[in-house]
C-alpha cells in the first residue's frame, strides 16, 4: 500500500521513490514478487479503488516514468510486479462518467454504466432494492442538464464509484487495452479487485434483502450481481490478452466465495491463474480453527486444480496483529473501518501474527504478506 509503505521525499506520504529504495531489502528477504495496491490517479474516496485514470500514476506517488523505473529495478533484482486492476467500477471523476453525466438518457456514454429510470411518482424511487456494500442504497439519482432530477446510476460500493456495464463492448475493449498498456510496460500480472463481481442480471431484479456483502447468499445460488456465469467470458478474454505475451503474465482474483466448486470455475485453464484463499482471515487464535481453515483452503485448491494462495489480512479487513491481540469476542473478519487501541495487547498480537505468518509460509502454495 504505497501511501504507508515508504516515503522517499519526506512529505509524510509513501511514494514510488520510497518503494524503489526498499526493493533490495524485499529481494534479500526472499520475496518473489510485489503486489502494488492501486497507484492510479484517484480522488481517494476509497483508498485508490476509485480510479480516475487507469493509464497513469497518482502524482502524490510519482510519475509514469518512475513506475516504469520501479518495474525495471524490481526485475533486475528478480522480483515480479503485480499491479491492482479495478474493473467493477470507476471513480465518479473518471472521464467516462463525466461524459455520461453530460449526456442524455439512452446515450452511448451512459450505456457504459448502469443508468436507469427510477420507480414511483416522477421516478423518485431507486430502480431496485440493491444495497451498497458500504451501507445505504446502491443507487444515486443525478441532476440532468436542465436542472431536473433524472436517472439513477448503480454503485455497489461508494456513490463515488459508479459500476461499469460489462455487457457493453466498449467496456470490454477498454480493459483489454488497459491490460496491454501495463503489460507493455513490464507489469507481470494483476490482482483483480472484486473478481466475482462485474456481471449483472440485465433485468435488475430485486434482491429482497436489506443486507449486502461481498459474499453470495447460500439460499440464492443465482445472485443478480455476484458470481454470475457471464463473468467467466470476461476472464477468457483477459486470459487471451495475457497469453499473447511471450513472458508469462498472471492474474490473482479477489473472489469471495464459500463454494469450492464455484471458485474452481474461475481457475480453469483459460481463465485466472490463482485466487486468494481467505480461510485464514476468519478463525480466532485457535489451533482447531486454524487447522480447519487450512484443510478447507487446501481442499478448495485441490478442487480448482490451482495452487492455494494464502493471506492473513489485507487492506479491507483488520490486520492480523490487531485481530490476534484482542479478546476473541472483539474480533471480526470484517471489523470496524477504524480500530482504536482499547482492549488491544499489541505485544501479544505481534507474537501471534509472527507465528501465524510462519505457519502460512510453511503451507503448500503461495503467500501474500500485507
N, C-alpha and C positions, 0 to 999 in steps of 0.2 A: 504494500500500500504506500505509494510514493510519498504522500504528504507527511507521513510519520516515520519513514524508514531512515533517511539520511539527508541532512541539509548541507548542500555544497556551497552556498553563497551567504550563509549567516543571516538569513532573513526569517529564521524560525519555521520555515516550511520545507519539507523534503522536496527533492528535485532530482533530475536525471544526473546532474553533476555529482550529487551525493551518492546516488545508486552506483554510478560508474566507479567511484572511489572504493566501494565495498566489494566489487566483483572478485578481486583476487582473494579476499577473505572467504567469500562464499565458495569459491573453487577449492580453496585449501581445506574447507570443511568436508569436501567430498560431494557437494551438491552437484546434481546433473543438469539442472535447469532452473530458471526463474520464471514464475508467473507474475506478470505485472498487471495490477488492477487498472481500471480504465485511466488512460493518460490523455484522453482526448479533450478538446475544448468543451467546457461544460459550465453551466451556472452553479453546479454542485448542489442542486436541490436534494440529491440522493447519492452523495459521495462520489460523483462522477458517472454513476449509472444512468444519468440523464445526459445523453451525448448530443452535443450541438453540431459537431463536425467529426465524422469518422475517419477523415484523412489528414488530420493534423494533430498537433500536440498542444495541450493547455499551456499558455505562456507562463503560468506560475511554476510549471515543471521544467520548461526549457523550450527547445525548438525541434522541428522535424529532423534537422541535421544532427542534433545531439542524440535523438532517438536512434538514428542510423549508426552513430558512433557507438552507442551503448550496445546495440546488437553486434556490431563488428568486434568490439572488445570482448564481449561475452563469448563469442565464437572462438576468438583467439585463445581463450582460457579453457575451452572445452565445454562451455555452458550453452545449453539451448535457451531460447527465449520464447515464452508463450505470452501473447497479448490477450486481453479480455475483449470479447465482442458482445454487444448488447443488441440482439435482433428483435426482441419483442416490442420495443418502444424506442422512441427518440426523445430528446428534450423538446419542450414546447418552444424553445428558441432555435430549433433546427430550421434551416431554410425551407424545407418541405412543409413544415407545419405553418410557418408564416405565410407561405403561398396558399395553403389550404384555408386559412382564416380570411385571406383577402379574396378568395374565390367563392362563387355562389354554390348553393346546394346542387349536387349532381355533377359537379365539375370533376375532371380528371385529377386535379390537385387534392380534392377531398377523398377521392377513391383510394388514395394511398393509406388512409387511416380509416377508422370506423366512425364516420359521421352518420347520424340517423335523426329523423324527426322524433320528437317526444310524443308521449301519450297524453290523453286527457285534454281538457279545455286549453286551447291555444298551445298545445304541445308542452305544457308546463311540467309534465312528469317524465322521468327518465324512460328510455326505450325498453328497459327491462330491469330486473331486480339485482343484477350483478353488483358485487361489492368490490371495493379496493382492498388489497391485502394489507394496506396501511390503515384501514378503517374508513368508514363512510361510504358514500355511493361510488360506484365505478364509472359514473358518467358526470360530465360537466357541460353545462349549457354555454354556448357562445353568444356574443352580441354581433349581429350581422352588420354589414357595411352601412345599412340605413338606420342603425341605432336600435333596431328592434331585437328582442330575444329570438334566437334562432335555433339551429340544430344543436344536438348533443354529440360529444365525442367520448369514446371509450378510453379509460385508463385503469388498468388492473393494479396499478401502483399509484404513485403520487399524481395529482391532477396536472403536474408539470411534466408528466411522462406519457404522452398520448400513444396508444397502441397502434402499431402498424398493421395493415391489412395484407396478410401473406397470400391471399388469393389473387392479389394484384401482381401482374407480371413485372411491372416497374420495380416493385419492392424486391422481387426475386433477383432480377438482374443487377439491381443496385448493390445488393450484398455480395453477389458473385464478384463484382468489381472491387468492392471493399476488401474482400479476402485477397484478391490478386494484388491490390495496392500494397498490402503489408507483406505478403509472401515475396513479392518482387524486391522488398527491402530487407529480406533475410529473416523475417519472423518465422519461427519453426512450427508454430501451431497456435491454436486459440482455445481458451476456456470459454464456453458458451453459457452466457447468463440465462437463467430460466429456460433451459433447453427443452423442457417438456411443455412449454407454452407455445406462443406464436399462432398456431392454427385455432380458429374459432368456428363454431357452428354458424353458418351464414344466416340461419333463421333467428339467431339470438334468443333462444328460448329462456324463460325464467328459470333460475336455479332453484327457487323455492326455499332458500335458506338465507338467514341474515349473517351467517358465518362464512368467512372466506379465508383460505390459507393456501400455501403453495402445494399442499397435498390433495390428491383426489379423494373424494368421499368413498369409503368402501361400499356403500349401498348405491353408488351411482357410477357404474362402470363406464358409462358413455357420457363423460363430463363435457359440457359445452365449450370449455376453453382450456382445460388441462389435458395433456396426454392424449390428444386426438390422433387418429391414424394418419391424417393428412400431413402431420409434421414430418413423417418419415420420407416423404417425397422431397421435402426441403433439404434434408440431410444427404439424400442421394445426390442431389445437385451439388452440394458443398463438397462431398467426398470426391466427386469427379473433378472439381477445381483443384483440390489438394493433390490428387493423384496425377494431375497433369504436370507436376513439378518433379524434376529428377531426384532431388533430395527429399526424403520423407517429410511430409507436413502432417501434423496430427491435431486431433480435436479431443478435448475432455469436456463432458457435458455436466452441467449442474441439473441433475434430473432427480427431483424429489418424488420418488415412488416407493411404496412399500411392497409392491408385487414384483418379485424377481422375474416372472415370465414377461411382464410388460417392459421392465427395464431391459431385458435381453434384446428386445426388438430394436432398441437404439444402438446396439453394439453388433449388429450384423455386419458382415464383411464390407458392405458397400455404404455403411453409414459412419457412426462415430467410432473412434478407437477405444476410448475409455470413458468411464463415468464415475464421479465421486462416490465412494462408499461412506455414507453419512452415519452408519450404525454407531460408530464410536463417539458421536456427538451427543448421544442420548443417555447412556447409563450413568448412574451415580458412581461414586468411588466404591466399587463393589466387585469382587473377583467374579462372582457368578454372573452378574450383569454384563461385565466386560467379555467374559467367555461366550455368553450367549450372543452378544453383538458381533464378535469376531466370527463365530460359527455362521451367523446369518449373512455377514458380508462375504465370506468365502463361498457359501452356498450360492449366493446371487451371482458371484463372479463365475463360478463353475457353470451355472445355468446359461450365462451370457457367452461363455467361451472367451472372455476377455480378462486381463489382469485386474485384481482388486486395486482400488485407488483410494487409500485411506486418508482421512482428515480428522483432526481432533477439534478444530474450530475454524471459523473463517470470519470474514468481515460482517456477516449477517447475524451471528449468534454470539452469546457471551464466550469470552476466551476461556480456555481450559484452566488457566491459573485462577481466574475468578470463580469458575464453576466448582472446582475441586477444593477451593479454600473456604467454601460456605457450607453450613449445615445442609443436609440432604433436602430438608423441607423448603429451602430457599432457592434450590436450583431449578432452572427451567431451560429446556432446549432452545426455545425462542424467548429469551428473557426480556426484561425491560431494555429499551434502547440505551439507557444510561445507567450503569451500575454505580452506586456510591460505595464507600468503604465500610459502612456499618455491617457488622457481622462477618467481615472478611478476615481470615487468618492468612495473610499474604505469604508467610514463610511456608505454611502447610500447603497452600495452593501451589507454590513453586516446586516444592519437593514432589508432590503428586504429579504435577504437569510434566516434570522431567522424567519421572518413572513411566508415565503414560506415553511420552514421546519415544522413550527407549523401547517400550513394548511395541508400539506401532512400527518402528523402524525394523523390528525383527520379524514382521509378518510378511507373507508372500505378497508380491505386487509392488506398487509404488506408493510413496507417501508425500503429501503436501503439508509442509510445516508453515503455519501462519504465526 
